[in-house]
């Protein structure tokens, strides 16, 4: 039986990522500290409290905002910038395996946010769309589900469907040949604002001129009660996870270049 080394490395990366991200990472720090209490009480207490503080920082709006500020740097693309491109690329973001109301599988809410904005840009500019996203475990490729959602939910049919990629780097590496074969060198790239820095760098590395078209900002840009904006919530917990995920991704890509 042949072993797919690339697939094994993909899942190893996923496991390492889970250990370095909340909620598991702070819990591992706390658990390690508790295990040290008997032999090294001072070090154990320090490590346990460090885990608690780390967990708090990753759900506290000001600290999460600091993580996002250096990620969500691209502004909304202007109509002129959008029309200067030759195609739109929408990156996958995951799917729901159990969606019986949709007949089995469908895209998740993150992918829908990207698809919604990508469809809007396509209708405003008339540019063709490429969707990209594979199926690491062999089910329906994410790009196929994106294609279905664009057609059924937004009335837009993508021109290209890239179904083999497993991460952002492969999104770029496997999409670029299809685009170049069609004479496309300048693209509108649609993804989450916090993901744009990493994604744009990968597509630029493939020789494509990128017009960033970010959507779904996670940082707080709303006015309101200052007391409430300082209170942790499920939204800031998710934003903290996403921001740390992107920073780890940037570091990993920099190391692997």
N, C-alpha and C positions, 0 to 999 in steps of 0.2 A: 504494500500500500504506500503510495507516494505521499510525502509530507509537504504540505504547502508552507514553506518557511515564511513567506510574506504574511500569510494569514496568522501564523503563530506569533510573529513579531507584532502584528496589529493588536491581537488580544493581550499580549504581554504589555504593550503600551497602555492599553485600557486598564489593566489591573494596577499598573504602577500609578497611573493617573488617579484612579479611585483612592489609592492609599495616600496620595498627596493633596487631595481635595476634601473639603468639608462634605458631609459631616464626619467621615471616617478619620481624616487626618487629626483633628483636635482630640477625638476620642482615643486614638492610638497614643498620642502624647500623654494624655491623662492616665490611661491604663499603664503605660510604661512607668510613670511616676509612682503609681500605687504599688506596682510590683517591687519598686525599689525601697519602699518605706521601711521594711524590716531591717535591711542591711545598711542602707544609706538614707536615713530619715530626712535629713536636710535636703539632699539632692532630689529625693522622691517628692517631697512637698513642693519644692521649687518647680519641678517638671510638671506636676499635676496642676499647679496654679497657672503655669505658662500655657497649658492646654486650655484651661478655662478662659484666660485672657484672649488667647488666639481665637477661640470660638466667638467670644463677644465682639472682637474687632471685625470678624467676617460677617457680622449681622448688624453692626452699628452704622447707621447712615453716613456720618462724616468720614469714617475710615473706608467704607465701601466706595464712597464718592471719590476719594483720593485714588483708589485703584482704577476707577473708571475714567478719571479725567485725562490720563495719558493714553487711553485706548480710544475713546469716543471723540476723536479730534477732527474728523472730516465733517464739513458742513453739508447741508442739503444741496444736492446738485441742482444747478440752475437749468432752465429749459434749453438755453444755448449750449451748455456743456453736454446735456443729454443728446441733443440732436447732432452734435459733432461726432458721435460714435457711429459704428457700423452694425453693432449687435448688442444684445443684452444677455448677460450671463447671470443666472440665479443659482446660488449655491444651496444644496440640500442641508437640512438641519435635523433630520430624524423622522421617525414615523411611529404610528400607533399600530401594534401588531393585532390588537383586538378591537376591531371597529365593525361589529356586525351590522350596524345601520348603514355602513358603506360597502357591505359585501365582503368584509374580511380585513384588509389592511388599508390604511390611508396615511397621509402625511400628518405630522404632529403640529401643535400650535405654532412652534417656532418657524417651521417650514411655511406654514400658512401666512405668517407675517411677511416673509420674504416674497412669497408668490403674489400676495395681494399688491405689494408695491411694484413688483416687477411687471405685473399685468397692467397696472396703472401707467407705468412708464411706456410700455409697449403701445398702449392705446393713444398716448399723447404724442409719441414719436413715429410710430409705424415701424419701428425696428424689429427684426426677427429675434427670437429668444433661443438660448441654449440652456437646458437644465442639466445639472450634474449631481450624481449621487448613486453609489452602488449598493450592493447587498453582501456584506461581509460573511453572513452565515448562509447564503444561498437562496434566500427567499426572493420575493419580487423586488427588483432594484428600486431604490428610492426615486430615481429620476423618472421611472415609469409612473409611479404614483403622483409625482409632481406634474407630469404631462397630463394625467387624467384630471387632476384637480384644476389645472389651468383651463382645460377644455370645458369641464362640467360646471365649475364654479365661477369662472371669470370670462368664459367665451373667447379664450385665446389659445391658439395651437402653436407649441414651440416647433422650431425648424430642426433643431438638433437635440438629441437625447443621449447623454453620456452616462453609461450604466456600470462602469467597472471601478470607479474610484472609491477609496475607503477613507480618505481624509482630505483636508484642505490642499495639501501639497499635490495629491493625486488628482483632485478636482482640476487644478491648473495644468498639471502635466498631461493629462489625458484629454482635456478640452481643447488645448491649444492647437493640436494638429487638425482637428475638425474645423476650427475657425480659420486657420491659415489656408486650408484647402479651399475655403470659400472666399478667400481674399480679404478676410477680416483681420485688421491689425489694431483697431481701437475699439474697446468694449466699455459698456456700462456694466459695472459690477455691483450686483445687489446682494447684500447680506446684512446682518445685524451691525449696528454702529460699533459695538465693542469688538466685533470680529474683523472689521474692515482692515485694520492695520496689518494683521497677519495675512489675510486673504489677498489684499492688493499687492503685497510684497511677493507672494507666490506667483501671481499672474504676471507681474512685471518681470520676474525672473525668467519667465517663458518667452520674453520678448514682446509682450503685448502692452499697448498703451492703455492705461486704465483710467476711466472716469469713475471715481468712487460714488456710489449711490446708496448711502447707508439708510437703514430704517430701524425702527424699534429701539430707541435709546433706552438704556437701563438706568442711567444716572438721573437724579432728581433735578428737573428743570421747572418745577411747578412752585408757585408761591402758595403760602398757606400758613397755618399755625406752626410757629417755630418749634414749639414743644412736641407736636406730633411728628414733625420731620426728623426729630432726634430719636424717636422711638423705633427700636428694631421691629421688623415685621417679616412675614413670609416673603414679601417682595424683595426686601433688602437681603434676606438670606439667599434667595436665588441669585440676585445681582452679584453678591459677594462670591458665590460659587462660580458664576460665569466669568467674572473678572479675573479671579485667580486661575481659572482654566486657561484663559487667553494669555496671561503672563507666563504660565508654565509652557504653553505652546510656543510662544515667541522664543523663550530660552532654549527649548528643545530643538527648534528649527535652526537657531543660530549655531548651536553646538554641532548639529548634523550636516551643516553646509560644507 
